[in-house]
């Protein structure tokens, strides 16, 4: 989702291109950087009323690579290439270029957004007691005793906290 609405971008770009206000005046009026306003005006001058519509360039690594190739073969700047492609900001193309320089075509692949899914860790099914060795039984007993001690200590701390809150009343 864009920070600024399409209508606002079109209005500001028209005002700048018609000469009713400079980019600095618009910048102070709308609290938007003058560079961003000049970029919107550039996009509007190229695409007209079709400016700032969602583009399909960010959908695949191949299309991102085509955008970078267009910039390289034409000798255009990041800003001008972004404007020609009707991208929301030149920073998008800049990030694609950085990713391509770091990891090649794989860097341009879309990655899932958000945290990775938790991997299921299967617990080994415990052996019946009569099949366990003496050492395994001793280990399990030590583990269960430690677990029991932790639970007892937790219960003791809860009771102590309850007693302290009763004393404060």
C-alpha positions as CSV (number, residue, x, y, z in Angstrom):
1,X,0.0,0.0,0.0
2,X,1.3,3.4,-1.0
3,X,1.9,6.1,1.6
4,X,0.3,8.7,-0.6
5,X,-2.9,8.3,-2.6
6,X,-2.8,8.2,-6.4
7,X,-5.0,11.3,-6.5
8,X,-2.7,13.3,-4.3
9,X,0.3,12.3,-6.5
10,X,-1.6,13.3,-9.7
11,X,-2.6,16.6,-8.1
12,X,0.9,17.5,-7.0
13,X,2.4,16.5,-10.3
14,X,-0.1,18.6,-12.3
15,X,0.5,21.6,-10.0
16,X,4.3,21.3,-10.5
17,X,4.1,20.8,-14.3
18,X,1.7,23.6,-14.9
19,X,4.0,25.9,-13.0
20,X,1.5,26.9,-10.3
21,X,4.0,26.0,-7.6
22,X,7.6,25.0,-7.4
23,X,8.7,21.7,-5.9
24,X,9.9,23.6,-2.8
25,X,6.6,25.3,-2.3
26,X,4.7,22.0,-2.7
27,X,7.2,20.3,-0.5
28,X,6.6,22.7,2.4
29,X,2.8,22.6,1.8
30,X,2.4,18.8,1.7
31,X,5.5,17.8,3.8
32,X,6.8,15.7,1.0
33,X,10.4,15.9,-0.3
34,X,11.0,18.1,-3.3
35,X,12.9,15.2,-5.0
36,X,9.8,13.0,-4.6
37,X,7.6,15.7,-6.1
38,X,9.9,16.1,-9.1
39,X,9.9,12.3,-9.6
40,X,6.1,12.2,-9.6
41,X,6.1,15.0,-12.1
42,X,8.5,13.0,-14.3
43,X,6.2,9.9,-14.1
44,X,3.1,12.0,-14.9
45,X,4.8,13.7,-17.9
46,X,5.6,10.2,-19.3
47,X,2.4,8.3,-18.5
48,X,-0.2,11.0,-18.1
49,X,-3.4,9.8,-16.4
50,X,-2.1,6.2,-16.4
51,X,0.5,7.2,-13.8
52,X,0.9,5.6,-10.5
53,X,-1.1,2.5,-11.4
54,X,0.2,-0.8,-9.9
55,X,2.9,-2.3,-12.2
56,X,3.7,-5.9,-12.9
57,X,7.4,-5.5,-12.9
58,X,7.8,-6.7,-9.3
59,X,6.1,-10.0,-10.0
60,X,9.1,-12.1,-11.2
61,X,12.9,-12.1,-11.3
62,X,12.7,-12.1,-15.1
63,X,10.8,-8.9,-15.3
64,X,13.1,-7.2,-12.8
65,X,16.1,-8.3,-14.9
66,X,14.4,-6.8,-18.0
67,X,14.0,-3.5,-16.1
68,X,17.7,-3.5,-15.2
69,X,18.6,-4.4,-18.8
70,X,16.5,-1.5,-20.1
71,X,18.4,0.9,-17.8
72,X,21.8,-0.5,-18.8
73,X,21.2,-0.6,-22.6
74,X,19.5,2.8,-22.8
75,X,22.0,4.5,-20.5
76,X,19.2,5.9,-18.4
77,X,19.5,6.9,-14.7
78,X,17.7,4.9,-12.0
79,X,15.2,7.7,-11.6
80,X,14.4,8.0,-15.3
81,X,14.1,4.2,-15.8
82,X,11.8,4.0,-12.8
83,X,9.7,6.8,-14.2
84,X,9.5,5.0,-17.6
85,X,8.5,1.8,-15.9
86,X,5.9,3.7,-13.8
87,X,7.4,2.4,-10.5
88,X,6.3,4.1,-7.3
89,X,9.8,5.3,-6.5
90,X,13.4,5.0,-7.9
91,X,14.3,3.2,-4.7
92,X,12.6,0.0,-5.9
93,X,14.9,-0.2,-9.0
94,X,17.9,0.7,-6.8
95,X,17.1,-2.2,-4.4
96,X,16.8,-4.6,-7.4
97,X,20.2,-3.4,-8.7
98,X,21.8,-4.0,-5.3
99,X,20.3,-7.4,-5.0
100,X,21.4,-8.4,-8.5
101,X,24.9,-7.2,-7.8
102,X,25.1,-9.2,-4.6
103,X,23.4,-12.5,-5.6
104,X,22.8,-12.4,-9.3
105,X,19.5,-13.6,-10.7
106,X,18.7,-15.5,-7.5
107,X,18.8,-12.2,-5.6
108,X,15.9,-10.9,-7.7
109,X,13.6,-13.9,-6.8
110,X,10.7,-13.1,-4.6
111,X,11.0,-14.4,-1.1
112,X,8.2,-15.3,1.2
113,X,7.2,-12.4,3.5
114,X,7.1,-13.0,7.3
115,X,8.5,-15.5,9.6
116,X,9.3,-19.0,8.4
117,X,7.0,-21.7,9.5
118,X,8.0,-23.7,12.5
119,X,9.4,-27.1,11.7
120,X,7.7,-30.1,13.2
121,X,10.1,-31.8,15.6
122,X,9.0,-35.4,16.1
123,X,9.7,-36.8,19.5
124,X,11.1,-40.3,19.5
125,X,8.5,-42.7,20.8
126,X,9.6,-43.9,24.2
127,X,10.5,-47.5,24.6
128,X,8.5,-49.6,27.0
129,X,10.2,-49.8,30.4
130,X,11.1,-53.5,30.0
131,X,13.0,-52.8,26.8
132,X,15.1,-49.9,28.2
133,X,18.6,-50.5,29.4
134,X,19.6,-49.7,33.0
135,X,21.5,-46.6,31.9
136,X,18.4,-45.3,29.9
137,X,16.2,-45.9,32.9
138,X,18.6,-44.0,35.2
139,X,18.7,-41.1,32.7
140,X,14.9,-40.9,32.6
141,X,14.7,-41.1,36.4
142,X,17.1,-38.2,36.8
143,X,15.2,-36.1,34.2
144,X,11.9,-36.8,35.9
145,X,13.3,-35.9,39.3
146,X,14.7,-32.6,38.0
147,X,11.4,-31.8,36.3
148,X,9.5,-32.6,39.5
149,X,11.9,-30.3,41.5
150,X,11.3,-27.4,39.1
151,X,7.6,-27.8,39.3
152,X,7.7,-27.9,43.1
153,X,9.8,-24.7,43.2
154,X,7.5,-23.0,40.8
155,X,4.5,-23.8,43.0
156,X,6.4,-22.6,46.0
157,X,7.1,-19.3,44.4
158,X,3.5,-18.8,43.4
159,X,2.4,-19.4,47.0
160,X,5.0,-17.1,48.3
161,X,3.8,-14.4,45.9
162,X,0.2,-14.9,47.1
163,X,1.3,-14.6,50.7
164,X,3.0,-11.3,50.0
165,X,0.0,-9.8,48.2
166,X,-2.2,-10.9,51.2
167,X,0.1,-9.1,53.6
168,X,0.0,-5.9,51.6
169,X,-3.8,-5.8,51.9
